[in-house]
Amino acid sequence: MLCNCCEMENNTFGENEAKADLKDYRKRGPANQTKLILEAVRLLGLRDASLLDVGGGIGAIHHELLNDVASEATHVDASSAYLKIATEEAKRLGHSEQVKFIHADFTDVADELPQVDVVTLDRVVCCYPNFRALLKAASLKSRRAVVMTYPREEWYIKAVMSIMNFFQRLRNDPFRGFVHPVHEMETLLNGEGLRKISVKRLFVWEMALYQRMG
Ligand SMILES: C[S@@+](CC[C@H](N)C(=O)[O-])C[C@H]1O[C@@H](n2cnc3c(N)ncnc32)[C@H](O)[C@@H]1O
């Protein structure tokens, strides 16, 4: 039986969205906020790194990083449609042997996964109500760094998110978007031994690179 999160994500991130995202990726490459994550991971100067991409969507992060800094990746996603597209694209790129795909709510399966060098969450915390459980699990899996993007905590983003959630309610769709408090996310990750060493901002998205200290 699927978790509630998977059922919800399957509805929200379905086949049409996955196909459209893949089309964009093939045409234009990674989205701007994803490029910030890729740049941050590359700046860590790792070689043959292991990755865990939580909510990786069509898999742009591992498609790209397996070309240079990474040698293996795990992609955990609550959407089966995104996973299917990501799996096909990994095969097309010759990365099938290097990527493990898992269909699950990450917080449900995190305990069973091995530690990796870098955990990425690109536009994922904003889809999940319990950011503490998500980030705590992500930090426990990361030996070197957690890199993520999330909506900026600005009034105009909160206003748009409220309007989107209002229409979700009208449609009786249980999926909600979240602008989680950046300071609380940082406090939690600091408590897990990670320090924010880089932040980059776009109009909507913020990228933060947290590195393990000591
Ligand atoms: C907005 S999409 C982002 C996809 C991709 N990272 C990108 O930026 O294009 C959010 C993704 O996170 C996944 N997701 C959300 N919460 C999750 C969770 N708790 N465990 C695993 N995947 C999750 C969704 O299924 C979806 O694929």
The ligand as an ORCA input file, in Angstrom:
! r2SCAN-3c Opt
* xyz 0 1
  C       8.285     20.156     -7.091
  S       8.816     18.513     -7.415
  C      10.541     18.784     -7.649
  C      11.170     17.749     -8.533
  C      12.658     18.009     -8.839
  N      13.462     17.949     -7.653
  C      12.801     19.346     -9.491
  O      13.214     20.315     -8.849
  O      12.419     19.435    -10.682
  C       8.779     17.761     -5.810
  C       9.209     16.307     -5.849
  O       9.423     15.857     -4.524
  C       8.805     14.598     -4.354
  N       8.559     14.478     -2.906
  C       7.904     15.329     -2.097
  N       7.922     14.897     -0.826
  C       8.625     13.731     -0.843
  C       9.002     12.787      0.158
  N       8.670     12.965      1.439
  N       9.707     11.706     -0.207
  C      10.065     11.512     -1.500
  N       9.738     12.373     -2.495
  C       9.033     13.467     -2.161
  C       7.599     14.649     -5.255
  O       7.132     13.369     -5.577
  C       8.166     15.376     -6.470
  O       8.816     14.502     -7.357
*
